[in-house]
Amino acid sequence: MKAQVNEIKISYKGGVKSKNWIQVSTSAQAAEVLFENWDKRTMELQESFKIVLLNNSNKVKGICQISQGGIAGTLVDMRIIFATVLKSLSVGLILAHNHPSGKLEPSKADIKLTNKIKKAASVFDIRLLDHLIFAPDGDYYSFSDNGIL
C-alpha cells in the first residue's frame, strides 16, 4: 500500500497578473491598498491582523488575513505568518491590524510582536517594511514613519 498524504497549497484569488501588481514605496500607498481591501463592516467590531506579501520590487503579490479576534485583540501566530510568506516566495512584508477603538498608538504588545516578527524575518532574509495600525475611518499609524521599526 502506498503512503498517502495531503498536499498543502497557497493560492491567489482574483487572478491579477503580475504586470498589474501595485508597487508600494510609502506607508500611504500601503495604507491605501490595505484599507481598500479591508471589510469596513467589521473594522469597528473586531480586531484583525493581515500581512501584505511583496516581491523584490515591492509589488504587492497579495494580502492575507492571519487572524481575526475580539474587540481588544487578536491572536497572531508567527508560524502562520511565515508559512504563508515562505510558501508564497515573498521577500518583503508589511504587517497591519486595526484598532476598533480608533486609538492609533501602538500598545506595548504591538511593539513587542513587531520586533519578534522582524527578528524572525531577518533569519529568512525577508524585509519587514512596516506595520500599520488602522482606525475604522481609515486613519493609520505607521511604525516605519514613526521610527519604531
GIQUI-V874229 format. One record per residue. N is the residue number from 0. RES is the residue in one letter. OMEGA is omega in whole degrees, 0 to 359 (none if undefined). Layout:
n/res/omega
N/RES/OMEGA
N/RES/OMEGA
//
This chain:
n/res/omega
0/M/178
1/K/175
2/A/179
3/Q/178
4/V/177
5/N/174
6/E/178
7/I/183
8/K/164
9/I/183
10/S/176
11/Y/178
12/K/178
13/G/175
14/G/177
15/V/181
16/K/185
17/S/179
18/K/180
19/N/178
20/W/181
21/I/176
22/Q/178
23/V/177
24/S/178
25/T/177
26/S/180
27/A/178
28/Q/179
29/A/180
30/A/179
31/E/180
32/V/181
33/L/184
34/F/178
35/E/183
36/N/180
37/W/177
38/D/185
39/K/182
40/R/183
41/T/185
42/M/179
43/E/186
44/L/184
45/Q/182
46/E/176
47/S/178
48/F/182
49/K/173
50/I/173
51/V/181
52/L/185
53/L/173
54/N/185
55/N/178
56/S/184
57/N/174
58/K/185
59/V/175
60/K/179
61/G/177
62/I/180
63/C/174
64/Q/182
65/I/180
66/S/174
67/Q/187
68/G/183
69/G/183
70/I/188
71/A/180
72/G/175
73/T/181
74/L/181
75/V/180
76/D/182
77/M/180
78/R/178
79/I/178
80/I/187
81/F/172
82/A/180
83/T/181
84/V/183
85/L/180
86/K/180
87/S/180
88/L/178
89/S/180
90/V/178
91/G/188
92/L/170
93/I/178
94/L/177
95/A/169
96/H/181
97/N/172
98/H/180
99/P/180
100/S/183
101/G/179
102/K/185
103/L/182
104/E/179
105/P/175
106/S/175
107/K/178
108/A/177
109/D/181
110/I/180
111/K/179
112/L/180
113/T/179
114/N/179
115/K/179
116/I/179
117/K/180
118/K/179
119/A/180
120/A/182
121/S/178
122/V/182
123/F/183
124/D/177
125/I/181
126/R/172
127/L/187
128/L/183
129/D/170
130/H/182
131/L/174
132/I/183
133/F/166
134/A/181
135/P/181
136/D/178
137/G/173
138/D/182
139/Y/175
140/Y/179
141/S/176
142/F/183
143/S/180
144/D/182
145/N/173
146/G/179
147/I/178
148/L/none
//
